[in-house]
Amino acid sequence: MTEIPLFDLNVHHAPRDLRDRVALGFTKMLRFCADTFFAKRYGHRAIVLETVAAVPGMVGATVNHLKCLRRMCDDKGWIRTLMEEAENERMHLMTFIEVAKPTLFERLVILAVQWVFYLAFFALYLVSARTAHRVVGYFEEEAVISYTLYLKEIDEGRSANVAAPAIARHYWKLPEGATLRDVVLVVRADEAHHRDVNHGFANELAGLAPAETVAPYPEHAEQIRLAA
């Protein structure tokens, strides 16, 4: 069984300059939109937001891959880390699709939001990779908060603590009797890891000291595809 790693729920990068404040302001604006649209429908919120969350890692990996090819230099492990982030977020999406069953309207929202966000984030990464990673760091701070609130909804009986989907049990190596609560715990731990990694990347690009600690990842299956 996967152990839930211990990490700090309250990590927040205090904005240091205009770019950080823009990144935080943009994140808070999106948080307001999500709160307004989804309220406490956390399963449905997760479906739309995880679709968006899977974009930055792939964009960052692509841009860094091309940059390293042009410059004929080493990537310092960034490409693999960012691709793993994108894959991990996609597994979050596949899990919550099984839990919340998105409506046709939500699927159309996903199509629209993903294209707009992909193009906007790609442009941002080209202009300022540092700001892009800071945006993701702040996104993940908000994700940790959202999943903490989701746990509260489950613990207080307002959201059903259904059985964990098979794909989640396989990916996080959860036991047969695992529940949605177990899934939310490991997803929240994943988001905390991405939070610290992206703030660390932004710090490195800004010439600052990296984060002293990075939240550990839960254990994941090496083979993510679940056999039928």
Secondary structure, DSSP 4 states (H G I P E B T S, - for coil): --------TT------SHHHHHHHHHHHHHHHHHHHHHTT-HHHHHHHHHHHHHHHHHHHHHHHHHHHHHHT---TTHHHHHHHHHHHHHHHHHHHHHHH---HHHHHHHHHHHHHHHHHHHHHHHH-HHHHHHHHHHHHHHHHHHHHHHHHHHHTTSS--PBPPHHHHHHTT--TT-BHHHHHHHHHHHHHHHHHHHHHHHHHHTTPPPPS--PPPPP--S--SPP-
